[in-house]
Amino acid sequence: MTAVLDDRAARTVVGTSPPPVPPPDAPRPIRGVRTSDVLEIVGAALAAISLTSLMFFVLTPFSGLLGYVVVAFVLFVSLYALLVSMDGNRPLVADRTAATIVVALAALLLIVLVTVIVFAFVRGRSALANLNFFVEDMRQAGPLQPLTDGGILHAIVGTLQQITIALVVVVPLGILCAVFLSEVSNPFSRFVRTIVEAMTALPSIIAGLFIYAALILQFGVPRSGFAAAMALAIMALPIVIRAGDVVLRLVPGTLKEAAAALGAPRWRIMWHVTLPTARSGLMTSVILGTARAIGETSPVLLTAGATTALNLNPFDGPQVSLPLATFNFTRSSEETFIARGFGTAAVLLVLVLVLFAAARAIGGRGPGELTSRQLRRRLQRSERDRARIEATGASGASSGTADDEGGPGR
């Protein structure tokens, strides 16, 4: 301590200042795109394409588009990491390399999805261009008939009826079971969770065989759209239960504790706190279950049969769905039937998109987000409460004044 004080005193006497402290390293920006970043990506991409072309077309006997793309991507990632290492440290290289791989995989999945959708619409454009394709069935149209005859109205109606009946069964049962699994912890709930997790990988043919043996053979239910809907419900139910259980477990426990502290019973907490908070996630679970069931073919073929005529009664008679109609059309060797098959697949894609959009419109709002109608109703209730409070206060003030005036007389 004495040496330090003597050193400071000596510096003060001599007039020297302590050595300057070097500034800390500037933080590396994590947002924004610099010119050097763009040049590194472009340079690595051009070098990878050049080296791959040299390997495939000059130096080696390699061939094939898939191999070309794989080799070019590996070279691109390697060269990009090398360029980044010249201007950054090791964590930066790892971060940029991982980001490049993730973005490339996301782009690949997007390209595959767009390719599938565009391929279906392009191959089925000749069938989709005819209005009769949407308003007629196939009773009077055969493999040799032109595309101006026949349509898929029977398949559209069958799919809508079957998936509607399946959702009527799946949504309440799935949400109730998810609530049970998230709120109750005992050996039975753990057993149910294990069964549900096992059923998520249930083959669709097993569900169809179960409905065929249980409902059709045992109870005499005719092969119909209802039986097919029950098979689809078996396919969708475990998906809805499992996803709903996960979503309900993500609801903050503080919300439930606050409601319990206010004296709310357990069922009211679940109805007014937990379910509204998890509404968006529960709709996502319903979407996943619908996606699992709406594309199945074998359960519908086992339980509803196949028909070329329109059947509006889902409880009696065979009924076909869009996936089953697609299968029946595309297995034919006639070009007109193949075009109808791809057109049916395109219609199924549009139908799934409409169902998903409707589900998002119903459950897309987060907790606390109200519609304009709900906001108006809340404002009206607030106005009524304010008027009631003012009226109560005015009556209380008048009664107090009357008591004051009559007090001395008494």
ABEGO torsion letter per residue (X at the ends): XAAAAAAAAAAAAAGBBBBBBBBBBBBBBABEBBAAAAAAAAAAAAAAAAAAAAAAAAABABBEAAAAAAAAAAAAAAAAAAAAAAABBAAAAAAAAAAAAAAAAAAAAAAAAAAAAAAAAAAAAAAAABAAAAABBAAABBAABBAABEBAAAAAAAAAAAAAAAAAAAAAAAAAAAAAAAABBBAAAAAAAAAAAAAAABBAAAAAAAAAAAAAAAAGBBBBAAAAAAAAAAAAAAAAAAAAAAAAAABBAAAAAAAAAAGBBAAAAAAAAAAAAAAAAAAAAAAAAAAAAAABAAAAAAAAEBBABBBABAABEBBBBAAAAAAAAAABABAAAAAAAAAAAAAAAAAAAAAAAAAAAAAABBBGBBBAAAAAAAAAAAAAAAAAAAAAAAAAAAAAAAAAAAAAAX
